[in-house]
Amino acid sequence: MRKLRQEVDVPLREVTHDIEEIKREFNEYRGKALVEALKKNRFEAYYVENKAEAADLLDTLIPKGSIIGVGDSHSFYQLGMEERLKAKDCRLIPNVAALNLHGYNSDDYGYVKAPTREQARDILADYLTSDVFVLSANAITMEGEIVNVDGVGNRIAGSLYGADRIIVVVGVNKITRNEEEARTRIADIAAPMNKIKYGEVCTSVVTGKCGNCRDVNRFCNITTIIHKRPIESDFHVVVVGEDLGF
């Protein structure tokens, strides 16, 4: 065993940096840069440091008594706003209750079905023409583009047209350099994690990468890229300096 030529006595704690503070500052720089890109694309965009600040901001963006369509967003669920919004007389409609004819007649998914098809149609209409539609993004690019991939299409449908106000809540874990990286993130991370969420397994779950499967129940069926704020839309993006969702 070699001996030191010169003894060194520098405690590692004296050269150790605060990793969490570095991450916080990095996320802030990156998140604020993304907000500027989104604003250039004419979105209303905001950066907040954490879930609590995000919940406070959404509270100001969602008027009292609103009908809220919820596009199966765990990023939104993680804000824990349900009771807070119900206290404002808001009505929340989750995607599992907003059913088209096929969904209403299907037993293959965890749908919550209204007693009659007519009632289900009314719920679907309220969902798609809500006062506020809330969702997340599977990926969001540093060019200020919002990328989503759906299996059914209810979440994407609600995000495009019909609602008076659209709010996208996205954690810094969803940020990618560009559209190509966004598609890779969705294929290799977001889609397989959503499969696991529903207790299912696909090629990408097992192999760690997308195999462009032909599974009848694949999630990657519909892709939308919102390049700029849609004309005549009230579109808000809240970037949160923490990991949210998948």
C-alpha positions as MATLAB code, in Angstrom:
seq = 'MRKLRQEVDVPLREVTHDIEEIKREFNEYRGKALVEALKKNRFEAYYVENKAEAADLLDTLIPKGSIIGVGDSHSFYQLGMEERLKAKDCRLIPNVAALNLHGYNSDDYGYVKAPTREQARDILADYLTSDVFVLSANAITMEGEIVNVDGVGNRIAGSLYGADRIIVVVGVNKITRNEEEARTRIADIAAPMNKIKYGEVCTSVVTGKCGNCRDVNRFCNITTIIHKRPIESDFHVVVVGEDLGF';
ca = [
       0.000    0.000    0.000;
       1.360    3.400   -0.968;
       1.912    6.104    1.617;
       1.016    9.727    1.088;
       3.955   11.915    0.286;
       2.208   14.720    2.097;
      -0.537   14.349    4.667;
      -3.876   16.029    3.728;
      -6.455   16.796    6.358;
      -9.391   18.549    4.699;
     -12.771   17.357    6.028;
     -15.063   16.545    3.114;
     -17.906   18.413    4.772;
     -15.923   21.604    4.205;
     -15.874   21.126    0.425;
     -19.375   19.697    0.083;
     -21.957   21.940   -1.565;
     -25.688   22.093   -0.937;
     -27.007   19.845   -3.702;
     -30.640   20.763   -3.119;
     -29.847   24.471   -3.363;
     -27.914   23.894   -6.592;
     -30.889   21.990   -8.027;
     -33.272   24.728   -6.921;
     -31.202   27.431   -8.578;
     -30.704   25.348  -11.739;
     -34.433   24.665  -11.979;
     -35.163   28.352  -11.536;
     -32.822   29.417  -14.329;
     -34.140   26.743  -16.666;
     -37.773   27.286  -15.738;
     -37.609   31.036  -16.211;
     -35.891   30.596  -19.581;
     -38.739   28.290  -20.609;
     -41.295   30.879  -19.465;
     -39.679   33.480  -21.714;
     -39.839   31.077  -24.659;
     -43.514   30.383  -23.945;
     -44.269   34.098  -23.761;
     -42.635   34.593  -27.157;
     -45.104   31.999  -28.423;
     -47.894   34.146  -26.956;
     -48.808   31.889  -24.023;
     -49.472   33.348  -20.596;
     -46.630   31.724  -18.674;
     -45.397   31.714  -15.074;
     -42.582   30.179  -13.061;
     -43.186   29.075   -9.468;
     -40.718   27.347   -7.196;
     -42.865   24.586   -5.701;
     -46.248   22.871   -5.510;
     -47.584   25.200   -2.820;
     -46.879   28.269   -4.958;
     -48.412   26.518   -7.972;
     -51.606   25.796   -6.014;
     -51.836   29.436   -4.916;
     -51.402   30.615   -8.501;
     -54.015   28.232   -9.871;
     -56.384   29.413   -7.162;
     -56.169   32.898   -8.687;
     -56.555   31.573  -12.251;
     -59.665   29.469  -11.551;
     -62.737   31.631  -10.887;
     -65.222   30.775   -8.182;
     -67.988   28.438   -9.333;
     -66.046   27.135  -12.344;
     -66.728   23.874  -14.126;
     -63.265   22.311  -14.397;
     -62.335   19.590  -16.860;
     -59.402   17.581  -15.499;
     -57.312   15.831  -18.125;
     -55.985   12.943  -15.992;
     -53.056   15.041  -14.812;
     -51.056   13.683  -11.894;
     -49.091   16.923  -11.997;
     -52.350   18.666  -11.113;
     -53.402   15.978   -8.627;
     -50.111   16.467   -6.765;
     -51.111   20.065   -5.984;
     -53.865   18.719   -3.706;
     -56.427   21.325   -4.729;
     -59.653   19.318   -4.785;
     -61.090   20.469   -1.443;
     -59.812   23.986   -1.974;
     -61.639   24.244   -5.297;
     -64.811   22.615   -4.007;
     -64.832   25.247   -1.248;
     -65.030   27.791   -4.086;
     -68.121   25.984   -5.442;
     -66.156   24.586   -8.359;
     -67.250   21.355  -10.019;
     -64.451   19.032  -11.137;
     -64.990   16.553  -13.963;
     -62.258   13.889  -14.270;
     -61.551   12.297  -17.618;
     -62.905    8.929  -16.464;
     -66.420   10.431  -16.225;
     -66.336   12.230  -19.599;
     -67.253    9.361  -21.901;
     -67.992    9.047  -25.572;
     -70.211    6.231  -26.817;
     -67.389    3.685  -27.012;
     -66.182    4.537  -23.518;
     -69.686    4.312  -22.131;
     -70.131    0.845  -23.612;
     -66.649   -0.366  -22.640;
     -65.638   -2.443  -19.649;
     -61.909   -2.309  -20.454;
     -61.028    0.812  -18.463;
     -61.727    2.328  -15.078;
     -64.549    4.544  -16.263;
     -67.126    6.042  -13.903;
     -70.364    5.797  -15.840;
     -73.405    8.001  -15.453;
     -76.725    6.154  -14.966;
     -77.808    6.828  -18.570;
     -76.095    7.530  -21.866;
     -77.894   10.891  -22.061;
     -76.441   11.967  -18.720;
     -73.027   10.787  -19.847;
     -73.302   12.974  -22.952;
     -74.139   15.981  -20.777;
     -71.059   15.331  -18.635;
     -68.891   14.975  -21.736;
     -70.250   18.248  -23.115;
     -69.484   20.043  -19.837;
     -65.987   18.511  -19.816;
     -65.152   19.647  -23.342;
     -66.734   23.096  -22.937;
     -65.658   23.706  -19.357;
     -64.917   27.074  -17.825;
     -61.377   25.852  -17.131;
     -59.589   22.809  -18.525;
     -56.524   21.674  -16.543;
     -53.892   19.245  -17.764;
     -50.153   18.734  -17.918;
     -47.742   18.045  -20.767;
     -45.896   14.833  -21.503;
     -43.041   17.096  -22.559;
     -42.419   20.801  -23.037;
     -39.551   22.143  -25.103;
     -37.143   24.978  -24.453;
     -38.501   26.379  -27.713;
     -41.807   26.931  -25.933;
     -43.801   24.076  -27.469;
     -46.205   21.783  -25.617;
     -46.124   18.118  -26.647;
     -48.693   15.508  -25.647;
     -49.414   11.941  -26.710;
     -52.750   10.262  -25.938;
     -54.175    6.813  -26.232;
     -57.869    7.808  -26.219;
     -57.774   11.523  -27.012;
     -60.038   12.989  -24.311;
     -57.205   14.907  -22.651;
     -55.908   16.288  -25.942;
     -59.418   17.166  -27.128;
     -60.075   19.193  -23.989;
     -56.797   21.061  -24.350;
     -57.382   22.338  -27.870;
     -60.797   23.934  -28.227;
     -63.967   24.461  -26.225;
     -62.880   25.519  -22.747;
     -62.952   29.191  -21.802;
     -59.525   28.891  -20.174;
     -56.822   26.237  -20.508;
     -54.150   25.729  -17.845;
     -51.125   23.478  -18.326;
     -49.194   22.601  -15.154;
     -45.748   21.187  -15.850;
     -42.823   20.206  -13.631;
     -39.204   20.769  -14.623;
     -38.791   17.035  -15.221;
     -40.852   17.452  -18.406;
     -38.517   20.026  -19.988;
     -36.643   18.955  -23.125;
     -34.350   20.730  -25.559;
     -36.575   20.363  -28.637;
     -39.343   18.357  -30.286;
     -37.067   15.386  -31.024;
     -36.063   15.095  -27.361;
     -39.708   15.568  -26.365;
     -40.760   12.602  -28.475;
     -37.959   10.501  -26.994;
     -38.952   11.465  -23.459;
     -42.550   10.512  -24.112;
     -41.682    7.187  -25.745;
     -39.093    6.095  -23.184;
     -40.361    7.684  -19.953;
     -43.896    9.112  -19.955;
     -45.652    6.343  -21.904;
     -44.159    3.368  -20.008;
     -44.708    5.046  -16.642;
     -48.343    5.639  -17.545;
     -48.615    1.997  -18.527;
     -47.335    0.999  -15.091;
     -49.803    3.459  -13.532;
     -52.651    1.442  -15.017;
     -51.111   -1.890  -14.036;
     -50.094   -2.777  -17.572;
     -46.832   -3.774  -19.232;
     -45.643   -2.901  -22.725;
     -42.397   -3.310  -24.649;
     -40.942   -0.037  -23.398;
     -41.599   -0.991  -19.769;
     -39.686   -4.259  -20.119;
     -36.851   -3.160  -22.413;
     -36.384    0.421  -21.236;
     -36.951    1.878  -24.689;
     -39.833    2.270  -27.116;
     -40.227   -0.564  -29.588;
     -42.983    1.189  -31.595;
     -45.294   -1.626  -30.548;
     -48.491   -2.637  -32.319;
     -50.310   -3.475  -29.089;
     -54.055   -2.873  -29.380;
     -53.912   -1.047  -26.030;
     -50.888    1.122  -26.822;
     -51.013    4.675  -25.455;
     -49.086    6.374  -28.263;
     -51.918    6.897  -30.753;
     -52.410   10.664  -31.014;
     -49.709   13.321  -30.887;
     -50.258   17.072  -30.561;
     -47.664   19.807  -30.632;
     -48.943   23.245  -29.667;
     -46.366   25.501  -31.284;
     -48.012   28.828  -30.436;
     -51.017   29.947  -28.407;
     -54.091   28.979  -30.430;
     -55.979   31.954  -31.874;
     -58.720   33.328  -29.606;
     -57.655   31.151  -26.671;
     -56.998   31.986  -23.030;
     -54.025   29.679  -22.537;
     -51.853   29.577  -19.399;
     -48.737   27.508  -18.645;
     -47.461   27.138  -15.083;
     -43.882   25.869  -14.859;
     -43.077   24.396  -11.432;
     -39.503   24.088  -10.161;
     -40.069   20.534   -8.929;
     -40.664   17.147  -10.523;
     -44.354   16.537  -11.156;
     -46.156   13.648  -12.782;
     -44.515   11.233  -15.213;
];
